[in-house]
């Protein structure tokens, strides 16, 4: 399991931005999509979803709870989302508490243990 996570994180495509037109460049091989309604959240990639909100709402992260409570977004961490990047985005948004998820916590702890070993 840890090796799978390491391999996934090692192949992360680090450009994940929301352009002014709303086009999202996803991690790895996620297909680019357009936010045509202004309300669509892309749960296939948690970091990209945060960037959609950031691009759409500026400093207003009213929809953050919708993403952090979505288990599917956390499950897709296994598909290659960078844990450190997630944490940095949360800190940037002044989110004091990392959302509770046993999957998220276990992956984070496994990665941190690997760094120190």
N, CA, C and O atoms as CSV, one atom per row, in Angstrom:
chain,resi,resn,atom,element,x,y,z
A,1,UNK,N,N,0.820,-1.197,0.000
A,1,UNK,CA,C,0.000,0.000,0.000
A,1,UNK,C,C,0.863,1.259,0.000
A,1,UNK,O,O,0.634,2.178,-0.788
A,2,UNK,N,N,1.866,1.296,0.898
A,2,UNK,CA,C,2.727,2.473,0.965
A,2,UNK,C,C,3.475,2.670,-0.346
A,2,UNK,O,O,3.635,3.798,-0.811
A,3,UNK,N,N,3.938,1.557,-0.947
A,3,UNK,CA,C,4.650,1.677,-2.217
A,3,UNK,C,C,3.735,2.246,-3.297
A,3,UNK,O,O,4.163,3.061,-4.115
A,4,UNK,N,N,2.468,1.812,-3.296
A,4,UNK,CA,C,1.503,2.337,-4.272
A,4,UNK,C,C,1.344,3.848,-4.096
A,4,UNK,O,O,1.295,4.592,-5.075
A,5,UNK,N,N,1.265,4.292,-2.836
A,5,UNK,CA,C,1.116,5.719,-2.557
A,5,UNK,C,C,2.354,6.478,-3.019
A,5,UNK,O,O,2.251,7.542,-3.631
A,6,UNK,N,N,3.528,5.916,-2.719
A,6,UNK,CA,C,4.772,6.578,-3.126
A,6,UNK,C,C,4.848,6.691,-4.643
A,6,UNK,O,O,5.225,7.732,-5.181
A,7,UNK,N,N,4.485,5.601,-5.331
A,7,UNK,CA,C,4.517,5.616,-6.788
A,7,UNK,C,C,3.550,6.646,-7.338
A,7,UNK,O,O,3.862,7.363,-8.290
A,8,UNK,N,N,2.360,6.717,-6.726
A,8,UNK,CA,C,1.370,7.686,-7.184
A,8,UNK,C,C,1.867,9.109,-6.985
A,8,UNK,O,O,1.775,9.943,-7.886
A,9,UNK,N,N,2.395,9.378,-5.791
A,9,UNK,CA,C,2.861,10.730,-5.502
A,9,UNK,C,C,4.072,11.091,-6.348
A,9,UNK,O,O,4.274,12.256,-6.690
A,10,UNK,N,N,4.874,10.090,-6.682
A,10,UNK,CA,C,6.049,10.347,-7.496
A,10,UNK,C,C,5.706,10.750,-8.912
A,10,UNK,O,O,6.515,11.369,-9.603
A,11,UNK,N,N,4.496,10.398,-9.349
A,11,UNK,CA,C,4.108,10.702,-10.721
A,11,UNK,C,C,3.103,11.837,-10.812
A,11,UNK,O,O,2.465,12.023,-11.848
A,12,UNK,N,N,2.960,12.594,-9.735
A,12,UNK,CA,C,2.001,13.702,-9.742
A,12,UNK,C,C,2.447,14.769,-10.732
A,12,UNK,O,O,3.603,15.194,-10.740
A,13,UNK,N,N,1.515,15.185,-11.552
A,13,UNK,CA,C,1.764,16.313,-12.437
A,13,UNK,C,C,1.435,17.563,-11.635
A,13,UNK,O,O,0.273,17.793,-11.301
A,14,UNK,N,N,2.427,18.362,-11.327
A,14,UNK,CA,C,2.268,19.382,-10.295
A,14,UNK,C,C,1.555,20.650,-10.744
A,14,UNK,O,O,1.317,21.536,-9.923
A,15,UNK,N,N,1.217,20.761,-11.986
A,15,UNK,CA,C,0.496,21.956,-12.403
A,15,UNK,C,C,-0.993,21.739,-12.175
A,15,UNK,O,O,-1.623,20.940,-12.869
A,16,UNK,N,N,-1.544,22.438,-11.218
A,16,UNK,CA,C,-2.982,22.327,-10.972
A,16,UNK,C,C,-3.530,23.725,-10.747
A,16,UNK,O,O,-3.537,24.235,-9.627
A,17,UNK,N,N,-3.982,24.328,-11.819
A,17,UNK,CA,C,-4.445,25.702,-11.725
A,17,UNK,C,C,-5.821,25.833,-12.337
A,17,UNK,O,O,-6.212,25.051,-13.203
A,18,UNK,N,N,-6.541,26.819,-11.882
A,18,UNK,CA,C,-7.809,27.174,-12.504
A,18,UNK,C,C,-7.569,28.472,-13.263
A,18,UNK,O,O,-7.245,29.499,-12.666
A,19,UNK,N,N,-7.728,28.422,-14.569
A,19,UNK,CA,C,-7.486,29.603,-15.385
A,19,UNK,C,C,-8.658,30.562,-15.252
A,19,UNK,O,O,-9.717,30.170,-14.762
A,20,UNK,N,N,-8.490,31.824,-15.680
A,20,UNK,CA,C,-9.603,32.777,-15.615
A,20,UNK,C,C,-10.840,32.286,-16.370
A,20,UNK,O,O,-11.962,32.656,-16.025
A,21,UNK,N,N,-10.643,31.463,-17.387
A,21,UNK,CA,C,-11.774,30.939,-18.136
A,21,UNK,C,C,-12.448,29.776,-17.411
A,21,UNK,O,O,-13.492,29.293,-17.849
A,22,UNK,N,N,-11.859,29.328,-16.309
A,22,UNK,CA,C,-12.457,28.238,-15.548
A,22,UNK,C,C,-11.945,26.871,-15.952
A,22,UNK,O,O,-12.421,25.859,-15.438
A,23,UNK,N,N,-10.980,26.820,-16.866
A,23,UNK,CA,C,-10.441,25.520,-17.253
A,23,UNK,C,C,-9.525,25.021,-16.148
A,23,UNK,O,O,-8.736,25.783,-15.590
A,24,UNK,N,N,-9.635,23.749,-15.839
A,24,UNK,CA,C,-8.841,23.171,-14.764
A,24,UNK,C,C,-7.798,22.248,-15.365
A,24,UNK,O,O,-8.124,21.381,-16.176
A,25,UNK,N,N,-6.549,22.428,-14.972
A,25,UNK,CA,C,-5.501,21.495,-15.359
A,25,UNK,C,C,-5.326,20.557,-14.178
A,25,UNK,O,O,-4.844,20.966,-13.122
A,26,UNK,N,N,-5.710,19.316,-14.352
A,26,UNK,CA,C,-5.749,18.391,-13.232
A,26,UNK,C,C,-4.414,17.694,-13.016
A,26,UNK,O,O,-3.563,17.650,-13.904
A,27,UNK,N,N,-4.253,17.155,-11.822
A,27,UNK,CA,C,-3.118,16.294,-11.521
A,27,UNK,C,C,-3.160,15.073,-12.436
A,27,UNK,O,O,-4.225,14.610,-12.844
A,28,UNK,N,N,-2.001,14.583,-12.735
A,28,UNK,CA,C,-1.850,13.347,-13.507
A,28,UNK,C,C,-2.683,13.397,-14.770
A,28,UNK,O,O,-2.536,14.318,-15.573
A,29,UNK,N,N,-3.559,12.418,-14.957
A,29,UNK,CA,C,-4.284,12.302,-16.216
A,29,UNK,C,C,-5.747,12.694,-16.117
A,29,UNK,O,O,-6.556,12.302,-16.958
A,30,UNK,N,N,-6.095,13.474,-15.083
A,30,UNK,CA,C,-7.484,13.908,-15.001
A,30,UNK,C,C,-7.803,14.791,-16.203
A,30,UNK,O,O,-6.993,15.625,-16.608
A,31,UNK,N,N,-8.976,14.598,-16.757
A,31,UNK,CA,C,-9.377,15.355,-17.937
A,31,UNK,C,C,-9.710,16.799,-17.553
A,31,UNK,O,O,-10.343,17.052,-16.528
A,32,UNK,N,N,-9.276,17.730,-18.386
A,32,UNK,CA,C,-9.629,19.127,-18.146
A,32,UNK,C,C,-11.128,19.309,-18.326
A,32,UNK,O,O,-11.734,18.738,-19.232
A,33,UNK,N,N,-11.709,20.109,-17.454
A,33,UNK,CA,C,-13.143,20.356,-17.509
A,33,UNK,C,C,-13.396,21.847,-17.383
A,33,UNK,O,O,-12.501,22.616,-17.033
A,34,UNK,N,N,-14.612,22.240,-17.667
A,34,UNK,CA,C,-14.990,23.645,-17.538
A,34,UNK,C,C,-16.094,23.776,-16.506
A,34,UNK,O,O,-17.028,22.974,-16.475
A,35,UNK,N,N,-15.982,24.780,-15.670
A,35,UNK,CA,C,-17.015,25.067,-14.685
A,35,UNK,C,C,-18.028,25.985,-15.362
A,35,UNK,O,O,-17.906,27.208,-15.303
A,36,UNK,N,N,-19.021,25.386,-16.000
A,36,UNK,CA,C,-19.961,26.166,-16.802
A,36,UNK,C,C,-21.087,26.760,-15.974
A,36,UNK,O,O,-21.717,27.730,-16.396
A,37,UNK,N,N,-21.351,26.195,-14.798
A,37,UNK,CA,C,-22.465,26.680,-13.988
A,37,UNK,C,C,-22.015,27.665,-12.923
A,37,UNK,O,O,-22.835,28.408,-12.384
A,38,UNK,N,N,-20.730,27.682,-12.613
A,38,UNK,CA,C,-20.240,28.516,-11.522
A,38,UNK,C,C,-20.421,27.854,-10.171
A,38,UNK,O,O,-19.967,28.380,-9.155
A,39,UNK,N,N,-21.082,26.702,-10.150
A,39,UNK,CA,C,-21.351,26.017,-8.884
A,39,UNK,C,C,-20.832,24.588,-8.860
A,39,UNK,O,O,-20.885,23.930,-7.821
A,40,UNK,N,N,-20.337,24.105,-9.975
A,40,UNK,CA,C,-19.920,22.714,-10.051
A,40,UNK,C,C,-18.615,22.503,-9.293
A,40,UNK,O,O,-17.654,23.253,-9.468
A,41,UNK,N,N,-18.591,21.472,-8.447
A,41,UNK,CA,C,-17.360,21.103,-7.756
A,41,UNK,C,C,-16.846,19.812,-8.376
A,41,UNK,O,O,-17.615,18.880,-8.609
A,42,UNK,N,N,-15.552,19.759,-8.642
A,42,UNK,CA,C,-14.979,18.573,-9.263
A,42,UNK,C,C,-14.390,17.686,-8.179
A,42,UNK,O,O,-13.265,17.903,-7.728
A,43,UNK,N,N,-15.152,16.691,-7.767
A,43,UNK,CA,C,-14.757,15.847,-6.647
A,43,UNK,C,C,-13.720,14.798,-7.021
A,43,UNK,O,O,-13.231,14.075,-6.154
A,44,UNK,N,N,-13.378,14.708,-8.315
A,44,UNK,CA,C,-12.361,13.730,-8.694
A,44,UNK,C,C,-10.969,14.178,-8.266
A,44,UNK,O,O,-10.048,13.362,-8.228
A,45,UNK,N,N,-10.801,15.430,-7.949
A,45,UNK,CA,C,-9.486,15.906,-7.532
A,45,UNK,C,C,-9.676,16.990,-6.486
A,45,UNK,O,O,-10.126,18.092,-6.801
A,46,UNK,N,N,-9.335,16.681,-5.252
A,46,UNK,CA,C,-9.601,17.579,-4.134
A,46,UNK,C,C,-8.853,18.901,-4.267
A,46,UNK,O,O,-9.440,19.964,-4.061
A,47,UNK,N,N,-7.584,18.851,-4.604
A,47,UNK,CA,C,-6.798,20.073,-4.737
A,47,UNK,C,C,-7.350,20.941,-5.857
A,47,UNK,O,O,-7.447,22.160,-5.712
A,48,UNK,N,N,-7.713,20.317,-6.974
A,48,UNK,CA,C,-8.272,21.079,-8.079
A,48,UNK,C,C,-9.598,21.703,-7.679
A,48,UNK,O,O,-9.904,22.822,-8.088
A,49,UNK,N,N,-10.383,20.998,-6.890
A,49,UNK,CA,C,-11.656,21.543,-6.428
A,49,UNK,C,C,-11.434,22.791,-5.597
A,49,UNK,O,O,-12.171,23.769,-5.728
A,50,UNK,N,N,-10.420,22.763,-4.742
A,50,UNK,CA,C,-10.106,23.943,-3.942
A,50,UNK,C,C,-9.717,25.104,-4.844
A,50,UNK,O,O,-10.078,26.252,-4.584
A,51,UNK,N,N,-8.981,24.799,-5.904
A,51,UNK,CA,C,-8.564,25.861,-6.813
A,51,UNK,C,C,-9.731,26.441,-7.597
A,51,UNK,O,O,-9.731,27.628,-7.922
A,52,UNK,N,N,-10.727,25.612,-7.905
A,52,UNK,CA,C,-11.919,26.123,-8.578
A,52,UNK,C,C,-12.600,27.147,-7.687
A,52,UNK,O,O,-12.996,28.219,-8.146
A,53,UNK,N,N,-12.735,26.809,-6.401
A,53,UNK,CA,C,-13.371,27.724,-5.457
A,53,UNK,C,C,-12.540,28.995,-5.320
A,53,UNK,O,O,-13.082,30.101,-5.290
A,54,UNK,N,N,-11.229,28.831,-5.238
A,54,UNK,CA,C,-10.350,29.990,-5.086
A,54,UNK,C,C,-10.490,30.912,-6.294
A,54,UNK,O,O,-10.555,32.132,-6.145
A,55,UNK,N,N,-10.535,30.330,-7.484
A,55,UNK,CA,C,-10.658,31.110,-8.701
A,55,UNK,C,C,-12.023,31.781,-8.790
A,55,UNK,O,O,-12.135,32.925,-9.229
A,56,UNK,N,N,-13.049,31.067,-8.374
A,56,UNK,CA,C,-14.425,31.548,-8.518
A,56,UNK,C,C,-14.793,32.565,-7.445
A,56,UNK,O,O,-15.431,33.576,-7.738
A,57,UNK,N,N,-14.393,32.299,-6.201
A,57,UNK,CA,C,-14.877,33.086,-5.075
A,57,UNK,C,C,-13.825,33.989,-4.445
A,57,UNK,O,O,-14.112,34.670,-3.460
A,58,UNK,N,N,-12.624,34.009,-4.989
A,58,UNK,CA,C,-11.585,34.817,-4.368
A,58,UNK,C,C,-11.263,34.292,-2.990
A,58,UNK,O,O,-10.885,33.129,-2.842
A,59,UNK,N,N,-11.405,35.118,-1.988
A,59,UNK,CA,C,-11.099,34.696,-0.627
A,59,UNK,C,C,-12.295,34.110,0.096
A,59,UNK,O,O,-12.213,33.809,1.286
A,60,UNK,N,N,-13.400,33.944,-0.602
A,60,UNK,CA,C,-14.605,33.400,0.024
A,60,UNK,C,C,-14.664,31.897,-0.223
A,60,UNK,O,O,-14.986,31.456,-1.326
A,61,UNK,N,N,-14.352,31.116,0.802
A,61,UNK,CA,C,-14.319,29.666,0.653
A,61,UNK,C,C,-15.555,29.027,1.260
A,61,UNK,O,O,-15.458,28.032,1.979
A,62,UNK,N,N,-16.712,29.596,0.972
A,62,UNK,CA,C,-17.955,29.118,1.572
A,62,UNK,C,C,-18.260,27.675,1.200
A,62,UNK,O,O,-18.954,26.977,1.939
A,63,UNK,N,N,-17.750,27.225,0.068
A,63,UNK,CA,C,-18.053,25.866,-0.377
A,63,UNK,C,C,-17.013,24.853,0.079
A,63,UNK,O,O,-17.087,23.681,-0.291
A,64,UNK,N,N,-16.040,25.292,0.883
A,64,UNK,CA,C,-14.976,24.377,1.316
A,64,UNK,C,C,-15.537,23.157,2.026
A,64,UNK,O,O,-15.058,22.041,1.824
A,65,UNK,N,N,-16.553,23.367,2.860
A,65,UNK,CA,C,-17.126,22.260,3.616
A,65,UNK,C,C,-17.697,21.190,2.692
A,65,UNK,O,O,-17.657,20.002,3.011
A,66,UNK,N,N,-18.228,21.613,1.550
A,66,UNK,CA,C,-18.793,20.650,0.606
A,66,UNK,C,C,-17.741,19.664,0.123
A,66,UNK,O,O,-18.033,18.494,-0.123
A,67,UNK,N,N,-16.510,20.157,-0.011
A,67,UNK,CA,C,-15.443,19.283,-0.494
A,67,UNK,C,C,-14.849,18.460,0.635
A,67,UNK,O,O,-14.643,17.256,0.482
A,68,UNK,N,N,-14.571,19.093,1.770
A,68,UNK,CA,C,-13.900,18.368,2.842
A,68,UNK,C,C,-14.787,17.305,3.458
A,68,UNK,O,O,-14.289,16.383,4.105
A,69,UNK,N,N,-16.095,17.416,3.267
A,69,UNK,CA,C,-17.000,16.395,3.797
A,69,UNK,C,C,-17.282,15.312,2.764
A,69,UNK,O,O,-18.027,14.370,3.037
A,70,UNK,N,N,-16.696,15.440,1.589
A,70,UNK,CA,C,-16.963,14.496,0.504
A,70,UNK,C,C,-15.926,13.372,0.538
A,70,UNK,O,O,-14.764,13.583,0.192
A,71,UNK,N,N,-16.349,12.188,0.954
A,71,UNK,CA,C,-15.405,11.075,1.084
A,71,UNK,C,C,-14.755,10.702,-0.235
A,71,UNK,O,O,-13.606,10.260,-0.254
A,72,UNK,N,N,-15.474,10.873,-1.346
A,72,UNK,CA,C,-14.900,10.511,-2.642
A,72,UNK,C,C,-13.640,11.330,-2.919
A,72,UNK,O,O,-12.669,10.815,-3.473
A,73,UNK,N,N,-13.660,12.589,-2.536
A,73,UNK,CA,C,-12.479,13.428,-2.752
A,73,UNK,C,C,-11.291,12.887,-1.967
A,73,UNK,O,O,-10.173,12.849,-2.480
A,74,UNK,N,N,-11.528,12.469,-0.723
A,74,UNK,CA,C,-10.442,11.905,0.071
A,74,UNK,C,C,-9.988,10.566,-0.490
A,74,UNK,O,O,-8.792,10.274,-0.490
A,75,UNK,N,N,-10.918,9.751,-0.965
A,75,UNK,CA,C,-10.544,8.458,-1.531
A,75,UNK,C,C,-9.604,8.632,-2.706
A,75,UNK,O,O,-8.738,7.787,-2.931
A,76,UNK,N,N,-9.753,9.697,-3.451
A,76,UNK,CA,C,-8.926,9.906,-4.625
A,76,UNK,C,C,-7.541,10.431,-4.295
A,76,UNK,O,O,-6.731,10.637,-5.199
A,77,UNK,N,N,-7.250,10.652,-3.014
A,77,UNK,CA,C,-5.865,10.937,-2.632
A,77,UNK,C,C,-4.976,9.793,-3.107
A,77,UNK,O,O,-3.829,10.011,-3.498
A,78,UNK,N,N,-5.505,8.580,-3.072
A,78,UNK,CA,C,-4.742,7.415,-3.519
A,78,UNK,C,C,-4.390,7.494,-4.990
A,78,UNK,O,O,-3.490,6.790,-5.448
A,79,UNK,N,N,-5.081,8.336,-5.737
A,79,UNK,CA,C,-4.803,8.456,-7.161
A,79,UNK,C,C,-3.697,9.465,-7.451
A,79,UNK,O,O,-3.378,9.711,-8.615
A,80,UNK,N,N,-3.114,10.049,-6.420
A,80,UNK,CA,C,-1.918,10.846,-6.659
A,80,UNK,C,C,-1.943,12.291,-6.223
A,80,UNK,O,O,-1.083,13.063,-6.650
A,81,UNK,N,N,-2.888,12.695,-5.393
A,81,UNK,CA,C,-2.869,14.070,-4.916
A,81,UNK,C,C,-1.743,14.223,-3.899
A,81,UNK,O,O,-1.548,13.358,-3.045
A,82,UNK,N,N,-1.016,15.307,-3.993
A,82,UNK,CA,C,0.109,15.567,-3.109
A,82,UNK,C,C,-0.397,16.036,-1.745
A,82,UNK,O,O,-1.042,17.080,-1.641
A,83,UNK,N,N,-0.099,15.257,-0.697
A,83,UNK,CA,C,-0.579,15.558,0.653
A,83,UNK,C,C,-0.074,16.919,1.128
A,83,UNK,O,O,-0.836,17.707,1.689
A,84,UNK,N,N,1.199,17.190,0.905
A,84,UNK,CA,C,1.779,18.447,1.371
A,84,UNK,C,C,1.099,19.623,0.691
A,84,UNK,O,O,0.845,20.651,1.319
A,85,UNK,N,N,0.806,19.471,-0.591
A,85,UNK,CA,C,0.136,20.544,-1.317
A,85,UNK,C,C,-1.258,20.797,-0.753
A,85,UNK,O,O,-1.692,21.944,-0.650
A,86,UNK,N,N,-1.958,19.725,-0.390
A,86,UNK,CA,C,-3.273,19.866,0.239
A,86,UNK,C,C,-3.152,20.646,1.540
A,86,UNK,O,O,-3.929,21.566,1.796
A,87,UNK,N,N,-2.180,20.277,2.352
A,87,UNK,CA,C,-2.003,20.950,3.639
A,87,UNK,C,C,-1.648,22.417,3.453
A,87,UNK,O,O,-2.138,23.277,4.184
A,88,UNK,N,N,-0.798,22.702,2.477
A,88,UNK,CA,C,-0.412,24.091,2.232
A,88,UNK,C,C,-1.601,24.934,1.795
A,88,UNK,O,O,-1.733,26.090,2.196
A,89,UNK,N,N,-2.468,24.348,0.966
A,89,UNK,CA,C,-3.661,25.073,0.540
A,89,UNK,C,C,-4.579,25.352,1.716
A,89,UNK,O,O,-5.150,26.437,1.824
A,90,UNK,N,N,-4.719,24.365,2.602
A,90,UNK,CA,C,-5.562,24.566,3.782
A,90,UNK,C,C,-4.997,25.673,4.665
A,90,UNK,O,O,-5.739,26.514,5.171
A,91,UNK,N,N,-3.671,25.666,4.847
A,91,UNK,CA,C,-3.046,26.708,5.669
A,91,UNK,C,C,-3.225,28.084,5.035
A,91,UNK,O,O,-3.484,29.072,5.722
A,92,UNK,N,N,-3.081,28.129,3.709
A,92,UNK,CA,C,-3.249,29.387,2.989
A,92,UNK,C,C,-4.656,29.954,3.197
A,92,UNK,O,O,-4.858,31.168,3.217
A,93,UNK,N,N,-5.613,29.053,3.351
A,93,UNK,CA,C,-7.004,29.468,3.543
A,93,UNK,C,C,-7.352,29.629,5.016
A,93,UNK,O,O,-8.516,29.819,5.369
A,94,UNK,N,N,-6.327,29.551,5.883
A,94,UNK,CA,C,-6.526,29.704,7.327
A,94,UNK,C,C,-7.470,28.665,7.909
A,94,UNK,O,O,-8.202,28.944,8.858
A,95,UNK,N,N,-7.451,27.465,7.339
A,95,UNK,CA,C,-8.222,26.367,7.916
A,95,UNK,C,C,-7.366,25.771,9.023
A,95,UNK,O,O,-6.298,25.222,8.754
A,96,UNK,N,N,-7.822,25.874,10.258
A,96,UNK,CA,C,-7.010,25.478,11.404
A,96,UNK,C,C,-6.974,23.970,11.614
A,96,UNK,O,O,-5.995,23.435,12.133
A,97,UNK,N,N,-8.031,23.290,11.213
A,97,UNK,CA,C,-8.127,21.863,11.499
A,97,UNK,C,C,-8.180,21.080,10.194
A,97,UNK,O,O,-9.041,21.322,9.348
A,98,UNK,N,N,-7.258,20.146,10.041
A,98,UNK,CA,C,-7.301,19.272,8.874
A,98,UNK,C,C,-8.576,18.439,8.969
A,98,UNK,O,O,-8.867,17.888,10.030
A,99,UNK,N,N,-9.342,18.334,7.883
A,99,UNK,CA,C,-10.587,17.551,7.938
A,99,UNK,C,C,-10.335,16.125,8.409
A,99,UNK,O,O,-9.353,15.497,8.013
A,100,UNK,N,N,-11.214,15.625,9.244
A,100,UNK,CA,C,-11.045,14.287,9.799
A,100,UNK,C,C,-11.418,13.238,8.760
A,100,UNK,O,O,-12.515,13.251,8.202
A,101,UNK,N,N,-10.502,12.351,8.522
A,101,UNK,CA,C,-10.727,11.228,7.628
A,101,UNK,C,C,-9.650,10.210,7.946
A,101,UNK,O,O,-8.461,10.521,7.874
A,102,UNK,N,N,-10.047,9.007,8.294
A,102,UNK,CA,C,-9.043,8.007,8.655
A,102,UNK,C,C,-8.121,7.726,7.475
A,102,UNK,O,O,-6.926,7.498,7.666
A,103,UNK,N,N,-8.659,7.739,6.260
A,103,UNK,CA,C,-7.833,7.497,5.086
A,103,UNK,C,C,-6.789,8.602,4.941
A,103,UNK,O,O,-5.606,8.327,4.737
A,104,UNK,N,N,-7.233,9.845,5.047
A,104,UNK,CA,C,-6.330,10.983,4.922
A,104,UNK,C,C,-5.242,10.931,5.984
A,104,UNK,O,O,-4.063,11.115,5.682
A,105,UNK,N,N,-5.638,10.681,7.226
A,105,UNK,CA,C,-4.695,10.630,8.341
A,105,UNK,C,C,-3.702,9.492,8.170
A,105,UNK,O,O,-2.505,9.678,8.387
A,106,UNK,N,N,-4.180,8.323,7.785
A,106,UNK,CA,C,-3.295,7.168,7.626
A,106,UNK,C,C,-2.275,7.385,6.525
A,106,UNK,O,O,-1.108,7.027,6.683
A,107,UNK,N,N,-2.694,7.963,5.420
A,107,UNK,CA,C,-1.766,8.214,4.320
A,107,UNK,C,C,-0.735,9.253,4.743
A,107,UNK,O,O,0.457,9.099,4.475
A,108,UNK,N,N,-1.195,10.307,5.404
A,108,UNK,CA,C,-0.281,11.361,5.847
A,108,UNK,C,C,0.759,10.797,6.807
A,108,UNK,O,O,1.948,11.090,6.680
A,109,UNK,N,N,0.314,9.986,7.768
A,109,UNK,CA,C,1.240,9.401,8.738
A,109,UNK,C,C,2.222,8.457,8.060
A,109,UNK,O,O,3.403,8.431,8.406
A,110,UNK,N,N,1.741,7.688,7.102
A,110,UNK,CA,C,2.623,6.758,6.386
A,110,UNK,C,C,3.691,7.516,5.609
A,110,UNK,O,O,4.854,7.113,5.593
A,111,UNK,N,N,3.304,8.606,4.970
A,111,UNK,CA,C,4.267,9.395,4.210
A,111,UNK,C,C,5.281,10.063,5.133
A,111,UNK,O,O,6.473,10.090,4.828
A,112,UNK,N,N,4.818,10.599,6.252
A,112,UNK,CA,C,5.732,11.245,7.187
A,112,UNK,C,C,6.705,10.234,7.784
A,112,UNK,O,O,7.885,10.537,7.960
A,113,UNK,N,N,6.220,9.042,8.094
A,113,UNK,CA,C,7.091,8.000,8.643
A,113,UNK,C,C,8.168,7.633,7.632
A,113,UNK,O,O,9.320,7.404,8.000
A,114,UNK,N,N,7.795,7.579,6.363
A,114,UNK,CA,C,8.745,7.218,5.319
A,114,UNK,C,C,9.826,8.291,5.177
A,114,UNK,O,O,10.989,7.970,4.936
A,115,UNK,N,N,9.455,9.539,5.323
A,115,UNK,CA,C,10.413,10.639,5.208
A,115,UNK,C,C,11.478,10.542,6.289
A,115,UNK,O,O,12.654,10.802,6.037
A,116,UNK,N,N,11.061,10.166,7.497
A,116,UNK,CA,C,11.994,10.137,8.618
A,116,UNK,C,C,12.754,8.826,8.731
A,116,UNK,O,O,13.659,8.725,9.560
A,117,UNK,N,N,12.425,7.820,7.933
A,117,UNK,CA,C,13.102,6.517,8.038
A,117,UNK,C,C,14.285,6.409,7.118
A,117,UNK,O,O,14.955,5.376,7.092
